[in-house]
Amino acid sequence: MSVLSEFKAFAVKGNVVDMAVGIIIGAAFGKIVSSFVGDVIMPPLGLLIGGVDFSDLSVVLRPAEGAAPAVVLAYGKFIQTVIDFIIVAFAIFMGVKAINRLKREEAKAPTLPPTPSKEELLLGEIRDLLKEQNSKPAAPLPVTPDRFV
C-alpha cells in the first residue's frame, strides 16, 4: 500500500472528518460566545458595577521610557477571560444536559420489535402446520384380511 493511499484511507475515515467538523464548529461557536459575552453580558454587568469595563483594568508596573513600552499588568483582561470561560462552560453544560435529556426520553420510548422477514414468516407457518399435524390423533390403520389386528 503506497503512502498516498494510506493517507487517503486515514484522511477520509469518519472519525477524522467528524473531528475536523467539530473543530470548525467549535471555533465558530467560540466566536459567538465571545461576542455574546463582550457585547451582551459585559455592558450590563459593567453598568451594574459602576460603568467599569473589565478589559481596561490594569496596573502600570513601569511607565514607558523612550522606545521601551510600558510594562502593564492587565488583570482586567484576565477577569474578562475567566468570565468568558464560565459562560462557555455553562453554555456547554446546558447543551449537554439537553442532549442527555433527549437521549433519556428516546430510551424510554417503546420500540417496536423488528418485522420478521419473509423467510421467518414461512418458517413460522411450516412450524405451525407441523404442530397441527402432530397434535391430531393418528388415524387407525385400516384392517385388511392379510393383517392381523
C-alpha positions as CSV (number, residue, x, y, z in Angstrom):
1,M,0.0,0.0,0.0
2,S,1.5,3.3,-1.0
3,V,1.9,6.3,1.3
4,L,-0.6,8.3,-0.7
5,S,-3.3,5.6,-0.5
6,E,-2.6,5.1,3.2
7,F,-3.0,8.9,3.8
8,K,-6.2,8.9,1.7
9,A,-7.6,6.0,3.9
10,F,-6.7,7.9,7.0
11,A,-8.0,11.3,5.9
12,V,-11.4,10.1,4.9
13,K,-12.1,8.0,8.0
14,G,-15.3,9.0,9.7
15,N,-13.5,9.9,13.0
16,V,-11.1,12.3,11.3
17,V,-13.8,14.1,9.3
18,D,-16.1,14.3,12.4
19,M,-13.2,15.7,14.4
20,A,-12.5,18.3,11.7
21,V,-16.2,19.4,11.6
22,G,-16.2,19.6,15.4
23,I,-13.2,21.8,15.5
24,I,-14.6,24.2,12.8
25,I,-17.9,24.4,14.5
26,G,-16.2,24.8,17.9
27,A,-14.2,27.7,16.6
28,A,-17.3,29.4,15.2
29,F,-19.2,28.7,18.5
30,G,-16.3,30.3,20.4
31,K,-16.6,33.5,18.3
32,I,-20.4,33.5,19.0
33,V,-19.8,33.1,22.8
34,S,-17.1,35.8,22.8
35,S,-19.4,38.2,21.0
36,F,-22.2,37.3,23.4
37,V,-20.0,37.9,26.4
38,G,-18.3,41.0,25.1
39,D,-21.4,42.7,23.5
40,V,-24.3,41.4,25.6
41,I,-23.2,40.3,29.0
42,M,-20.4,42.6,29.9
43,P,-22.0,46.0,29.2
44,P,-24.9,45.5,31.7
45,L,-22.5,43.8,34.1
46,G,-20.2,46.8,33.8
47,L,-23.1,49.2,34.3
48,L,-24.2,47.3,37.5
49,I,-20.7,47.7,39.0
50,G,-20.5,51.4,38.1
51,G,-19.6,51.5,34.5
52,V,-16.3,49.6,34.8
53,D,-15.1,47.9,31.7
54,F,-13.0,44.9,32.9
55,S,-10.7,44.8,29.9
56,D,-9.4,48.3,30.8
57,L,-8.5,47.3,34.4
58,S,-4.7,47.3,34.7
59,V,-1.8,48.3,36.8
60,V,1.2,50.0,35.3
61,L,4.3,48.3,36.7
62,R,6.8,50.6,34.8
63,P,5.8,53.5,32.6
64,A,7.0,53.8,29.1
65,E,10.5,55.2,28.8
66,G,11.7,56.3,25.4
67,A,11.3,53.5,22.9
68,A,10.6,50.9,25.6
69,P,6.8,50.3,26.0
70,A,5.2,50.4,29.4
71,V,5.0,47.2,31.5
72,V,1.4,46.7,32.3
73,L,-0.4,44.0,34.5
74,A,-3.7,43.7,32.6
75,Y,-5.7,41.9,35.2
76,G,-9.0,43.2,33.7
77,K,-8.4,41.1,30.6
78,F,-7.8,38.1,32.8
79,I,-11.1,38.7,34.6
80,Q,-12.8,39.0,31.2
81,T,-11.3,35.7,30.1
82,V,-12.4,34.0,33.3
83,I,-15.9,35.3,32.8
84,D,-15.8,34.1,29.1
85,F,-14.7,30.7,30.3
86,I,-17.5,30.4,32.9
87,I,-20.1,31.4,30.3
88,V,-18.8,29.0,27.7
89,A,-18.6,26.2,30.3
90,F,-22.2,26.9,31.4
91,A,-23.4,27.0,27.8
92,I,-21.8,23.7,27.0
93,F,-23.2,22.2,30.3
94,M,-26.7,23.3,29.3
95,G,-26.3,21.8,25.8
96,V,-25.0,18.5,27.1
97,K,-27.8,18.5,29.7
98,A,-30.4,19.0,26.9
99,I,-28.9,16.3,24.8
100,N,-28.8,13.8,27.7
101,R,-32.5,14.6,28.4
102,L,-33.4,13.9,24.8
103,K,-31.4,10.6,25.0
104,R,-33.2,9.6,28.2
105,E,-36.6,10.3,26.6
106,E,-35.6,8.4,23.5
107,A,-34.6,5.4,25.6
108,K,-37.9,5.5,27.5
109,A,-39.9,5.5,24.2
110,P,-41.2,2.0,23.4
111,T,-39.5,0.4,20.4
112,L,-41.4,-1.9,18.1
113,P,-39.9,-5.3,17.5
114,P,-38.4,-5.7,14.1
115,T,-40.7,-7.1,11.5
116,P,-39.9,-10.7,10.6
117,S,-38.5,-11.4,7.1
118,K,-40.4,-13.5,4.5
119,E,-38.3,-16.5,5.3
120,E,-39.1,-16.2,9.0
121,L,-42.8,-15.9,8.3
122,L,-42.6,-19.0,6.0
123,L,-40.7,-21.0,8.6
124,G,-43.3,-20.0,11.2
125,E,-46.1,-21.3,9.0
126,I,-44.3,-24.5,8.5
127,R,-43.8,-24.9,12.2
128,D,-47.5,-24.2,12.9
129,L,-48.5,-26.8,10.3
130,L,-46.2,-29.4,11.8
131,K,-47.5,-28.7,15.3
132,E,-51.1,-29.1,13.9
133,Q,-50.3,-32.4,12.2
134,N,-48.6,-33.8,15.3
135,S,-51.4,-32.8,17.6
136,K,-54.1,-34.7,15.6
137,P,-54.6,-38.2,16.8
138,A,-53.2,-40.7,14.4
139,A,-55.8,-42.3,12.1
140,P,-56.3,-46.0,12.8
141,L,-54.8,-48.3,10.2
142,P,-57.3,-49.9,8.0
143,V,-58.0,-53.5,8.8
144,T,-57.4,-55.8,5.8
145,P,-57.7,-59.5,5.6
146,D,-54.0,-60.1,5.3
147,R,-53.3,-58.1,8.5
148,F,-53.9,-59.3,11.9
149,V,-55.1,-56.8,14.4
